[in-house]
Amino acid sequence: MINKKELFIEKMKQEGLAPLVIDTFISYYSDLSKGCSGIIPEQQISPLERDELDELRSLNRYESVGEKVLNKAVILKLNGGLGTTMGLNRAKSLIGVKNGSTFLDITALQIRALNKKHSLSVPLLLMNSFKTDADSLKALESYSDISTSFPLSFLQNKFPKVLQSTLKPACYSENPALEWNPPGHGDIFTSLATSGILDKLIESGYHYAFISNIDNLGASLDTNILGYFHENKFPFLMEVTERTFMDRKGGHLAKTKDGQLILRESAQCPKEDTLKFSDTNLHKFFNTNNLWLNLPALKQQLKKDKQIKLPMIANSKHLNPRDKTTPLVYQLESAMGSAISIFENSAALRVPRSRFAPVKSCEDLLLLWSDYYDVTEESKIVVNPARGPGNPSITLDPLYYAQVDQLQQRFPYGAPSLIDCNSFKINGDVVFGNNVKIVGDITITNSTSETLIIQDNTTLDSNIIK
């Protein structure tokens, strides 16, 4: 009888993957084989209330502490994604997002300003995929002043896809690369170890890592949070913010019945609990994926458990995502935020929306282009001080605005003013002139076959139907 585990082990060995990576995958695969789905039903968790978490605005007393230990901190950015959902085939971090600067430009400029302010050289590390590594490193060549003795990047690992019909390794001779999937950003802990970066950082006296997605430009190192993290001796800290309608599909923080903090991603929610999962009044806190990690604590956890086994996410996909006739597979993944339930004495911190400015879609990109966000002298992306409370809700017709080049064609002068916008929805093909302003709740509907032109210097304070 064929030992299916051995098939995966042999396949991963032939690919040159480290024993820790193989052991981690086999652990997840064993759970899958036993029927474990990684699902977290609503009945197993409880929502968190606002008064159960500390808030960033109350942490000013920790700033001096954070400044003292800043020389023990590194900044780690997840940079493995391509902008495929937005019509791109290159590193997402190379998209122009604010005043002509890319994600990587702004990240580098933030670190340059941080280093100058504190007369330090805080290391920047990118966790890249093999598809983003070369282009990203080339883009950073013009920022040689932020280089340190550490490599600028290390590569994330990969897992073999699992055929749903047989639970054997998937084979695809037409394109063998599609037999593999990224293991999710939860792989960061394993990749830090297998790359040797973890040991090098600890040996050099670095104890703390601030981790965030490269596409979240609100995520800069905050010395108040660093001081709070250091003083309380947390092994792991997650920044959370208030969920809005636009965040309803993202992972939310909750707690188990025994009080342990837990992160639940949409893929871990049973279908019958979808309404409760997306209820932002019930589950109030959204995982920003801004995380703080104690590096020696990670080393100790690896020594204790031999691996960092996070809650498994079994994503159902077609072997070739572009060909629905190919077999269904499981992509075994994990989310790095789920480590909040792994490290003892982990914590979560409430932060303002300004620390969460991600770009997952062209709606997000349009908002970032607009005057809703401002750039400080330290290249931090913040909500414009002139903006009132509330986050604009933007919905763009996917037929005309789903891809970056479509967005650029229909907003040739950049985004309209959204500083006074509550909601903005476009149905149909609409092109915007220069200096357009959106006020209040606006819906534009163009049901004709001709492009609707919004003229220069127009202020839209009522709906348009054509």
PyMOL commands that set and color helices and strands:
alter all, ss='L'
color gray80, all
select helices_A, chain A and resi 4-14+19-33+42-44+50-52+56-58+60-68+70-72+84-86+92-94+103-118+133-146+176-179+185-194+197-203+223-231+245-247+266-268+271-277+295-305+336-341+353-355+362-369+398-401+404-410
alter helices_A, ss='H'
color red, helices_A
select strands_A, chain A and resi 45-46+54-55+73-79+96-98+101-102+124-128+153-155+159-160+162-163+180-181+208-213+236-242+252-256+261-264+285-294+313-318+328-333+347-350+373-375+381-383+393-396+417-427+430-432+437-445+452-454+459-460+464-465
alter strands_A, ss='S'
color yellow, strands_A
deselect
rebuild
show_as cartoon
